[in-house]
Amino acid sequence: QKAVTAATIKINQIGTISETLEAINGCYKAGLTSIISQRGGETDDDIIADLAVGTVATECKFGSPADSERLAKYQRLQTIETELKA
């Protein structure tokens, strides 16, 4: 029925990085879009931005860059963009 088109992937809710990658791959195989998302209480760790860029995920959801933990992710995305353009 195509009632679902996307899945929100919250890395620190799933468990390990390997399990996160399996979940993203499962979405891809099922024809679903993966949305990489942070969770409340997130840290400044910016690996989530690398996952959003380095996988078949098509979107990321970090919230407004008002808090340092969110800003770190957006800054990492900018760094990745700069590195890819080089």
C-alpha positions as CSV (number, residue, x, y, z in Angstrom):
1,Q,0.0,0.0,0.0
2,K,3.1,2.3,0.2
3,A,1.9,3.7,3.5
4,V,5.5,4.3,4.6
5,T,8.1,6.0,2.5
6,A,10.9,6.8,5.0
7,A,12.4,5.7,8.3
8,T,14.1,7.8,10.9
9,I,17.4,6.3,11.9
10,K,18.6,7.4,15.3
11,I,22.1,6.0,15.7
12,N,22.2,6.1,19.5
13,Q,18.8,4.3,19.8
14,I,19.8,1.4,17.5
15,G,22.9,0.3,19.2
16,T,26.2,-0.1,17.3
17,I,27.4,1.5,14.1
18,S,27.2,-1.9,12.4
19,E,23.5,-2.2,13.4
20,T,22.9,1.4,12.2
21,L,24.4,0.5,8.8
22,E,22.3,-2.6,8.7
23,A,19.1,-0.6,9.4
24,I,20.0,1.9,6.7
25,N,20.7,-0.9,4.2
26,G,17.4,-2.6,5.1
27,C,15.6,0.7,4.4
28,Y,17.3,0.9,1.0
29,K,16.4,-2.6,0.1
30,A,12.8,-2.0,1.1
31,G,12.7,1.1,-1.1
32,L,12.5,3.5,1.9
33,T,14.3,6.8,2.4
34,S,16.6,6.9,5.4
35,I,16.6,10.0,7.5
36,I,19.6,10.2,9.8
37,S,18.5,11.9,13.0
38,Q,20.0,12.9,16.4
39,R,18.2,12.2,19.6
40,G,17.6,14.5,22.5
41,G,20.5,14.6,24.9
42,E,23.0,14.2,22.0
43,T,26.7,15.0,22.4
44,D,29.0,17.1,20.3
45,D,30.1,13.9,18.5
46,D,29.7,14.7,14.8
47,I,30.0,11.2,13.3
48,I,26.3,11.3,12.5
49,A,27.1,13.9,9.8
50,D,29.6,11.4,8.2
51,L,26.9,8.7,8.3
52,A,24.4,10.9,6.6
53,V,26.9,11.7,3.8
54,G,28.6,8.3,3.5
55,T,25.5,6.1,3.3
56,V,22.4,6.0,1.0
57,A,20.6,8.2,3.5
58,T,19.0,11.1,1.6
59,E,18.3,13.4,4.5
60,C,19.5,14.3,8.0
61,K,17.6,15.9,10.9
62,F,19.7,17.6,13.5
63,G,17.3,20.5,14.6
64,S,18.2,24.1,14.7
65,P,21.9,24.9,15.2
66,A,21.1,26.8,18.4
67,D,22.9,24.3,20.7
68,S,26.6,23.3,20.4
69,E,25.8,19.6,19.9
70,R,23.6,20.5,16.8
71,L,26.0,23.1,15.5
72,A,28.9,20.6,15.5
73,K,26.9,18.4,13.1
74,Y,26.2,21.2,10.7
75,Q,29.8,22.3,10.8
76,R,30.9,18.8,10.0
77,L,28.6,18.8,7.0
78,Q,30.2,22.0,5.8
79,T,33.7,20.5,6.2
80,I,32.7,17.4,4.3
81,E,31.2,19.6,1.5
82,T,34.5,21.6,1.3
83,E,36.6,18.4,1.2
84,L,34.4,16.9,-1.5
85,K,34.8,20.0,-3.7
86,A,38.6,19.9,-3.4
